[in-house]
Amino acid sequence: MAQVDVKNLQGQTVGQVELADEVFARRVNPSLLHEVTRWYLRSQRAGTHKTKGRGEVSGAGRKLSRQKGTGRARVGSIRSSIWRKGGTVHGPQPRSYAYALPRKMVLGALRSALSAKLADQKLTIVESWPLETHKSAKLRDTLSVLDGQTRTILLVEPEGNRNLELASRNLDGVKLVTPRLLQAYDLLKHDRLMLSKDTALHLSKMLGPSEAQEAGGKVEKASAAPVATPEKPAKAAKPRTRKATSAKTAAKE
């Protein structure tokens, strides 16, 4: 279990907290972080780009000139793509760039990002956030006391702390997210990660494998084995009956 110092808002160490090694002390997987970051950024794209086709640009649909005798090319419409202000061929159309990614990969990347923050000593555990006011200047002074050299800070705190929400939204380089919406991309984008003690324990429990899940998996494997075994003798008995009947019929003939 990794032990991290717990500080109060005045920057004083008031204790320690033990974090799960499965969440905060795993081996960092750079390729997994790259894949999950790419997946997250593609899901954030609006995909509203669009060009007008031949049937959408303005212009009459009549034939511009007669087919023969003009000495020019045969033009059927002014909205042709080879003409100026004509339609665009194979242009971008509105679409979604999002794609599915296994949940285990997303959680694995989140564990790798948290482990990287702890390994680089860029993780700060705060006892709590009892802010008396919603002023951004007061929160900036508090963050400067905790770590004055960091330019970008990611705060992870559950909903309900209204003063923290109002004070952090106007600070440049500071972002507040809930544990449920925490992404590996946010951890990589910000230099410093600040968690409250309760939030750190919640992440250790939420992202770490529990004994109940492991026990449940063993029970499912054990219960699945007896179900599959009775089917094999039943399938093998059918050819024996057919062979026996065919032998009797051959003897009668």
Secondary structure by P-SEA (a helix, b strand, c coil): cbbbbbbcccccccbbbbbbcccccccccaaaaaaaaaaaaaaaccccbbbbcccccccccccccccccccccccccccccccccccccccccccccbbbbbaaaaaaaaaaaaaaaaaaccbbbbcccccccccaaaaaaaaaaacccccbbbbbbcccaaaaaaaacccccbbbbccccccaaaaaaccbbbbcaaaaaaaaaaacccaaaaaaaaaaaaaaaaaaaaaaaaaaaaaaaaaaaaaaaaaac
